[in-house]
Each structure stands twice: as C-alpha cells, then as structure tokens.
Amino acid sequence: MKELNDKEIRLAVNKIKSKYEEIIRKFNKGRSLIDAFEERYMRALKNRMNISVFLLAEIEAVEELYKKEEAKKELENIAKSQKSNNIPKENFADKVYNENLKKIAKYPRIHLGNDTDEEIERLLGAVRDLINHYWHALVIIYKEKRFSNESDAIQEYYHKLLANYDYTGDFPIAKRYVDALKRKPTDLKKLDYEHRYILQETAFLLNDIAKTLNDVIQMESIPNPDKKLDIKQVTLKSDSWFYEYFKNLTHKQSVEKVLKYVNEVIDDFRFRGIKRYK
C-alpha cells in the first residue's frame, strides 16, 4: 500500500480524533476514547510501527465503533418506545445482547479471573479449539510441501497462535487485560484499551488465516488434494476427537473444514471485515 506523507498523516490523525469527538458528543461517551487513541499512537511511534498501516486500521476501528454505538442507540430508542407504550416485553437492547451471547455460547468459556468479559473468554476458548482440534490437519497437509509460500504462511500463523494463545496454559495476549482488571481502583482507560487490543488482534489473525485458506482452495494449490489425511501423524494426547472428526477426509476436505470453523468464529464474534491493512 502507498505510504502516507506527513500532511496525510496529520489529516488522518485529525480525522480519527474528530470521529471520536463526534462519538463522545453524540453518544455521551467519556474522553478516555481519545486518550486511548493518543496512547496507542504514541506507542506506535515509539515502537517505529508502520504509521500508515496503523492509522488506516485506526480509521476502520473508529468507523466500526461509530456504527456499533449508532446501532446501540437505535436499540435504546426502540426500548424506550416500548416502555412508554407499556409493552411488557424484554428490553430490546438486552434481547439483542443476549442473542449475541447465544451465538458464542457454543465455544468453551475459559475463566481468566473475576469480572472478565464473557466475550473475551469465549473468544479465547474458540481460538484454543482452533489450535487443539483443527490445526493439526494443516500441519499434516503442509508437512509434505515445505518451503512453499502457503506452508510458510501457515507455519507463521501457527507460531502466532501458540505465542499469543498457547494450547494449554495461560493466554499471553490477555496478560495485560487480566492485570488491568486486578488493579484497584480499576484503570478503565487501560482496561478498555487491552480489551480492544485482544479483539482487534484476534480479528486480524483470524481474517488473515481465512484469506490464506480460501486462496489455496480457490487456486487449487492444496498439496495432493484428493489424498486421504494421514491422521496417524498426530502424536498429541487427547486427540481421539481429532481422529473422529477428520478420518476419511481428503486434504482438500480437511482444509475446507478448518476454513469453515474459522469463518464461523469470525461471523459469531462479528469480526467480518476487520482486516489488517498491508
């Protein structure tokens, strides 16, 4: 992508701040939103990140936040209307919220501590299931095609999954979030930042994985696509579930099954379209 020049960077920063100002004014939100953005921006500069990529991702994030707040406001207005008309129904906003929770209830909830957000805990459980119950299939398939672009990408994703989500222990990606929850008094700005960080980084990674898997299927570049998956190569304990789930599937069918699961997680957690600019 084209790098932004200094003028474009200033315009992008001002655009993001203006959008946050509008959110604060229109939806009665705290100024911690702007403070959190400025903190992320300073951290990006300090760490010498690609500022063009950072700002484009931030623009997308603030636009998404605006849409969510707008939808939430609309639900609240509907709920107020119901109440004023004495409609004895469940609060409409609560109903939508509960329906969203029902979508993610199928994923294991991994307890991180007191007062942790259920969405975060279910998301981490969903990613851990991806590592433990699905990823072995890709390891087997691409073990036969080392040093290819697809193999390198899948290996890189696997390293990121293990580095940030592990497969048995704590979740490195959630450490600062858990630490923020333990602080007394609670630092709400820090907590909000770390909460968003987990959601955003996980959305980026899952969408990247989905794109790569979709590409190899569309380009028909799966190694030996009609070959049956050799599930005997899996040596981890407690993988009888994996054997049962993938037995008699071809390499292509196995990749499709992994992609189907990743897409389900993306849709259930409303991550569709949240992608890292490159």
N, C-alpha and C positions, 0 to 999 in steps of 0.2 A: 504494500500500500504506500501511497505518497506520504512523505513526511511533512508535517505541518511546519510552516515557518513561524518566526516569533510573533508576527501580527496575528496569524491564525490561531496560535496557542492562546494569546490574550483574549481573542474573541471567543474561543471555546470555553475558557475558564469563566468569562463573564456570562456566557450563555447558561452554563451549568448553575452558577450562583443565582442568576435571575430566575431560573426554573425552580430552584429550592426556595427562593423568596416567595414565589407565587404559591408554592405548596404550603409554606408556613402561613401565608396570609389567607389563602382560600380555605385551607382545611384545619386551621388553628393548630399547627404543629410547632414544636419547640425549635429554637435556633440551633440546637445541637446538630441538626441535619447539615447546616452549613459548616459548623465547626468540624464535624466528622469528615466532610469532604476536604476541607483545607488540611486536615491532619493527614488524610490519605495522599493528597497532592504533595505535601512536603516530604512524606515518606518516599513517594515515587521519585522525587528529585534527589533526595539523599541517596537512594539506592541506585540512582542512574538508570532507572527504567526507561523504556521507550515511551516518551511522553505522548506521542501521537496515538499510540495504541491505548495508553492509559486513559486519555481524555475521551477518545471515541467510545470506550467501554463505559466511562462515567456518564456520558451523554445518554447512552442507551439505558443505563441503570436509572437515571433520574426521570427519563421519559416513562419507563416502566412503573416507577414509584408513583408518578402523577396519575397514570391510568388506574393503578390499584386504589389510590386514595379517592379518585373520582367515582370508581365503582362502589367503593365502600360508602361514600357519601350518598350515593343514589339509593343504596340499600337502607341506609339510616332514614332517609326521607320516606321511603316506602313503609318502613316500620312505624314511623311517626304517624303516617297517614292511617295505617291500620289501627293504631291505638286510639287516634282521635275519632275514628268511626266505630270504636268499640268492637273491633273484630277479634274474637277470642282465639287467635292463632299464635303459634310460636313466632317470636321475634324473627323477622325475615333475615336480618344480618346474622343472627345466631344460627338460623337454619342453614344458610349458605356455608357458614364457618364449619358447622357440624358435618355437612355433606362433604366438604373438602377433607375433613379428618377421616371420614369413612373411606375415601379413596385411598388414603395412605395407611389405613389400619391393617392392611394385609401384610405390611412389611414389619419385621421384628423391631420392637422398641428397645433400644439399648440405653439403660439408665446411666446418665452421666453425673447425676447429683441432684440435690434439691432445687426446685424451681426451674429446671431446664425445660426448654421448649419442646413440646411433643413432635413438632415438625422436624426439628433438628435431629432428635433421637431416632425417629422413623427413617429419616434420610440416611443417617449413618448405618442403620440396620440394613437398608436397601443396598447400599454400596458394599457392605461386608458380604451380603448374599451374592453380589456380582463376583466378588473375589473368590469366595469359597465354593460356590455352586455352579458357576458358569465359565469363569476364565480359563479353567483347565483345558477346556475344549480348544481354545485358541492357541494355547501353549503347545498342545499336541500337533495341531494342524501346521503351525508355522515353524515347528522344530525341524520339519523336513525342507523348509525353504529359508534358510538363514541368509542374512546379509541382503535381503531384498528390502525395498522401501517399506512395504507393508509390514514385514517382520520387524523392522527397526521401530516403526511407529507403535506397533502393538507391544513390543518389549518396553518402549518408553512409557506407554500408558500403564503397564504393569508395575513398573518401578514407582510411578507417581501414586498408584493405588496403594501399594504397600507402604510407601513413605508417609502418606497422609492419613490412611485409614487402617493400616495394618490388616491382619486377618484373625487375630485372636485377642490382642491386648488393648491398650488404650488407643485413643484416636489423636495422633499428633496435631491434626488440623483443628481439633476442638480444645486444645490445651488452654489457649489464651481466653477462649469463651468461658470455660469452666472456672478459670482463675478470676475472671471478671465477676462471675456470679458469687464467688466466695468473699469478695471484698465488701467490707462494711464501713461506711454506708456504700451501697451499690453505686458504681460509676455507670450511670445509664448511657452516657455517650460512648464509653468504651464497650459496654455490653452490646449496644446496637451495632457498632462497627464490626465486632467479632461475629455477631450473628449473621450480618450481611456477608461478611467475608466467607463463611462456611458455605452459605447458599450459592454465592456467586462463583466461587472456585469450583464447587462440585458441579454446578450447571455448565461451566466452561468445559470441564473434563468430560462429562457425560456426552455433551453435544459433539465434542471432538471425536470421541470413540464412535458414536453413532455415525458420524460422517465418514470416517475411515472404513467402517464395516459396510456401510451402504455402498461406498465407492468400489470396494473389492467385489461385491456382489454384482453391481451394475457392469463393471468392466470385465467380469468373469475371470478374475485373476486369483481365485482361490486355488491353492495347490491341490491337485488331484481331487477335484470337486465331487466326483462320484465314488470315491473310496470311502469305505466304512471307517468311522472314527475308532481308532485303537485305544479303547478306554482302559486297557490293561496297563497303559503307560502311567496312569495316575497312581502315585505312591502314597499320597497323604491318607491319614487315617480318617475315619468317619465319612468316607466318600461313597458309601453304598447308594446314597441318594443320587449322586452324580452318575454312577453306573446305570441306575434305573432310568434316569432322565434322558441320557444320551445314547443308550445302547441301540444299535441297529440304525443310527443316523449316519448319513454321509457327511463329508466335510462341509459341503455347501449347506445342508440342512442344519448342521451344528452352528455355523456362522449365523444363519438366519434366526436360529433360536436365541442366540446371545443378543443379536440386534433387537429382536422383539422385546426381550426383557429390558434392555437399556431404554428403548423407546417408551415402554410402559412407565418406567421410573420418571423419565423426562416429562411425560404428559401428566402423570399423577401429581407431581410436585410443581407443575406449571413452569417448567424450565424451557419450553419450546421457544426457540428464537434467541435465547440468551447465549450468545457465542462470543468468543474472544476475537477481536479484530487482529488481523495479521498483516 
